[in-house]
Structures are given as C-alpha cells and as structure tokens.
C-alpha cells in the first residue's frame, strides 16, 4: 500500500534538467523557516507527503529543491527554491501556480524573486514597445514622460473628451482613462474612445505634439480583445488594463495579439493585498515589476510614495529597479508612479527616478489657479528642466 | 479653475437609483475608521478629491454612500457602503474594481460582504448545476459526496488513469486532477483526459456507480474554452479551475459556454493571501463563497480546518454558509473542504458540515494498509453512515 508507481525512465525523458528559481522570504525561527522551505518544495509540485513518495525521479526532479537558505533579519529567512521548468507548463497560470499557488494560503511565505531561464522566457511576450518604443511613439527622446487620467467617473464621453483636449493641448504625453471607467451606461466605452481619441488627435494637429489616449479595456477576457481592436480602430494610442482584475494572462493576450500593436499600461487595482501583506504575499518588485513586464506591459502604474497610498520609497524603488533589471532580452518598461501626486513634487520625483519614468498626475492637475492646460504645460516644463 | 462641469440632467437619466452594498471591516479608532469609510466612497468611484467635485449628481449619486457604520470589536468597525449599480458596469472585473480595486492597496480595509440587487445578479450565471444538479449527475440523493485528486505530479497519463480506475471502482464520486496538473510534457492534457475519462467510464460500467472525472482546465483564458470542450468530447464529467490564477471571469466563461454543460469545481490556488490578510483582504465567505457561486461554480474547494492549512473552523463554516445563503435565485453550491484530510476525520466533518458537502481526501487515501480501492470504499461507507 501507499506504493506510487512511476515509470522513472519515461519521466526522465521528459525532464530537461533545466530549472527556474523562485525566491521566498520566510518568517519564523530557523527551524520553522526551514520547514516552510521544505514544505514549499512539496506543496507546490507533487502536493503529496514525502514518506509516500518512492525514491526516484519524482522525488529527485519534480519536487522542488532548496538551493540556498540564508538569514534575512530577525526571525526571517530567505530561501531560493529550484523547480523543473517542465512543472510550470507553458503559461503564466501554471508558473504562478508553482511559484505561489497553494502556499498563498499558508502564512509567513512571501515570493520575492523569480528567475527564469531563456527557454521559459521564450513562452512570454515581454514588452512590445518598452521604453525605447514608447519614447519613439511619443517623440520624447529623453525627459521623464507625463501621464494623466480622465476623471471623475460620472462625466459623459463629451465632457471627458473636452478634458482630454485640454490635457493634450498642454502637452501631456499619455492621457489615460481613469481605471474606474469601464463600459458604463453614463459613459459607454465606444463613444468615449471615439470622442477622446478624436479630441487628442485634434489637439496634436494644433500643437505638433504626439500625445496618445489610452482607454481602459479591463473587462472579461472574452470581450477584451474586441474592445482593444475597436479602440485601435477608433484612434486609441495605447491600452490600460488591470491584470489582477482580469487575470495576469490578460496582459499577454493584448501584448501578443496580431493587428493590435499598441503599448500597454498595467494598473495595480485589486492586487494591492499581495504587496501589502506583512508576512506573506508577493514583493512589490515581482508583482508590479517582473510579472507585468514578462507578460508584455510597456509601463507599470503603482502608487507612489508620499501620495495617498502607503508604499514606501524603498518599495517604489524596487519596482522601478525591476522594470529595467536584466530579464532575458526583454526591453525595460517604464515605472509609472501615481496616486495623489502634485506638481510641487515633480522635482523630488525626478531626483528619485531619474529620467526614465512616467509621472502620473491625476487630480493634481485640477488644483491651483491655472486651467487644466496651464497646469499641464507647467508639468511638462518641470519635467523638461532636468 | 478646478471646475469639473457635468451635465447633471444627462447623468441622472442614466442612473436608476438602484444600489448594491459592499460591507467592509475597518481597522483603527472610530475617527480613523470613519475616514476610511469616507475614503472608500470616493476612491472606489470618482477617485477625485471631494473639494474639487461640484455639488450635483456625481457627488450625490456616483460617489459611494455610507449606509451603516457600527463598532465590530476593539479598534474595528463595520461599514456598509452603497454604490450605484451603474458604476459596476456589466461584468465581474468592474464589480470587483468598485468593491475592492484601489483600496486593496490601502491597509486596514477588508471586504466582508457583497449584496447585489436582482438587476445585477442577472448579469452573472450562478451555478449551472448546483447541489441538486450535481447530486443528480452522480446519482447520490442524500449522503455527503466524496472527491479525490489524481497525484502526484510526475506520473504519466496512464499511471494517473490506473489511479482513477481504482478510485472509481472504490466508489469515489468526483475524481479530479490535482490542481498542479496542467499541460506538462510529462503528462499532456489531452492524453491524460482521454485516459482518465476512459478509465472512470470503464469502472462505472463494472460497478454501476456514476463517478465523474474532472480535469484541470486552468490555463490562459484564450485556450481554456477549447480545453474544456475537448475535455467534454473525451468524456470528462466536470471541470476544475483556479479562478484566482486565470481571473474570476474564467468561471463565468465556463459556466456560460453553450455546448459545454459540465459542472465546475473552483480551486483556491493563488488567492489565499486575500483570506489570510490579518487586517485587509476579502473574507473567506466572499472569496470562496459568494464570488465563485455568483460566477457559476457548482462547488468550491478550500483548505479545511485542522488539515495542513490554517483556516479556522469558524472561517470554514463561513464559506459553507455562503455557499447556500440566499443569493437571488441561484442554486446553492457545494462546499468542498480538503487539504490534509484523513479518513479518520470523516465523522467530525459530517458533524461540522451536515450532508451537503463534498469531502475531498487526497493523499489520505494513499495511507494505511488497504489498497486505494479499499480506502475509497471505506470513505464511502463512512459517508453513507450518517
């Protein structure tokens, strides 16, 4: 009894020996943390007790392997675990399942790194445009980019288009839908996209700028590609999507679609709990950096430090770092910090991020005594000073 | 400046006045918790500062409304917030965006309830089979149902099919893929489904039972429906999917597909962090109860109390409760507790859950001195005793 029988010869034929690494922070004393590391090796692969597994290829090559285990602070350890690339199948759902599936339910385990060999990276699109491509579209070779959001929810397509026109006249590079604009009765998707894209185009003709409008296509995946293609036809210059709401694979769906060819901005909605979990979850760098970039985001929106959210400067720098860290041959994407930003903080942001970021200022452009257009012009001026 | 202009008459025409309720637990002292409730009303809708909004329909009807605010413990409050149904669009991505989008990034806010009017429930499929339908398929009118998982990862389709055959001969009602079985080289999806479905069918012919095989179709959504239809063609009797890995809308995709018509088992992989977050996240009842049921799951798998995960009995009872609480006209679904279950605990489980649950025993059936078949028979016997 308990005799799992496995044709080891056959199994070995299907295992290349190549592995990917997932890096975890583990909470507890050394013994507890080591048990957690050991548990991850089994729970994330065979989901089967070690004592019931026969000696052989499953145990030696399918079960994860602890490659490194080091202290990382008071009652905190860092383990690197290697998994056979074949366990992760060919798409993001199974990769995430191996890296952080069932253990998302166990306390004290945080995924803080993911290192994939070239053979796995080949299954993912990466940014279609990346920093260089987006700069080329916008015609901005070297200053930090600017972005804003059309809001508040409740305005009509025409009212939002008027806003988009003002922002474009003021020179904002990326004018995106607020992420809460979907396909609502009071502001239907098609009419909004048509009007806003047209408004930005008209403004560009007047100014000579190359501003783009990015509508929010977050929706059921079986409708998303149609929305995106319609958006393109109507003149959208990019797409906004919240992958935690519609599945991480939604990014790849958009990044790989033929005939689409638009830059993608990933929004952090619904996923904050992974980053904020105090002794668990997924690190800021992996959640908002590695993963969206792997799946094809050209820029990643996240709540900036010192705004109305709680990320620290260090956490934001981690995201920024992972948006351009070595990741196969993938292009770097832009970090796009936002969330309660004001014009007054522009200089501080340039000091923190350098020139390769997108400063997302939303309601901050509605403040003060100037018009939307004047505020936009002031932002661009400040971004151009560096 | 700062003058948002909104055609109130037009906007009012598009608002029915109907609202849905989201219920939150908020951490902090009374003043802090009240500020959090207020913040949710704005952050989740207009994402715009109140002082920049004009008096009018946006402020009165698009911004959320605090309906109730009550103490819920030490430095803990419970707020019911009403949102116009129109803010949530027509699908789950935007509903979740309003209920728990950006505030997932803010600490101390937990979504613990969701109450939707009939007009919104109409946008969701609910269980196609539910408890009654699944009992009918399985021919088990009133005892608790049994389920097991084919494992460990690494076995070949033939080896897993032999296991499936043993379980079916022993009378296990639902034989599902372990959720880590995807489309791996060492165990390709199509071959596995063909062999396991065939094995279960053969066993049924011998026993007269109506066991079903449920393969795991968790994958990129643009491939999922094809996998599911292929699985059906090959004789699968249901589908396993992990909606937190591929997006909550993946459930609706399967539940609404014409020509598919198979019961769906939702798996909790990757989403545990929402439930486990100590002062944030989404309650067990909403995450594993209300949401999968709304979207069409016929049963919801979750880690049982006293197993190898950390959910408490109270949390499990909450899931069980929400799987049959009033939710429009939707059928109740089955709670399917699992995760480190043993035969010895069967009686305790029946005491806790009554007859309407699926007891999921995985490696527990591999323990002891009996064969897989004998252990399965013993489980069914114990479930039949009540």
Interface residues (C-beta under 8 A of the other chain):
Chain A: X1 X2 X4 X5 X6 X7 X10 X11 X14 X15 X43 X44 X45 X46 X47 X48 X49 X52 X53 X57 X58 X61 X62 X86 X87 X89 X90 X91 X92 X93 X94 X96 X97 X98 X100 X101 X102 X103 X104 X105 X106 X107 X149 X151 X152 X153 X154 X155 X156 X159 X178 X179 X180 X182 X183 X184 X185 X186 X218 X219 X220 X221 X222 X223 X225 X242 X244 X245 X246 X247 X249 X250 X252 X253 X268 X269 X270 X271 X272 X273 X274 X275 X276 X277 X278 X280 X281 X282 X303 X309 X310 X311 X362 X363 X366 X367 X368 X369 X370 X371
Chain B: X1 X2 X4 X5 X6 X7 X10 X11 X14 X15 X44 X45 X46 X47 X48 X49 X52 X53 X57 X58 X61 X62 X86 X87 X89 X90 X91 X92 X93 X94 X96 X97 X98 X100 X101 X102 X103 X104 X105 X106 X107 X149 X151 X152 X153 X154 X155 X156 X159 X178 X179 X180 X182 X183 X184 X185 X186 X218 X219 X220 X221 X222 X223 X225 X242 X244 X245 X246 X247 X249 X250 X252 X253 X268 X269 X270 X271 X272 X273 X274 X275 X276 X277 X278 X280 X281 X282 X303 X308 X309 X310 X311 X362 X363 X366 X367 X368 X369 X370 X371
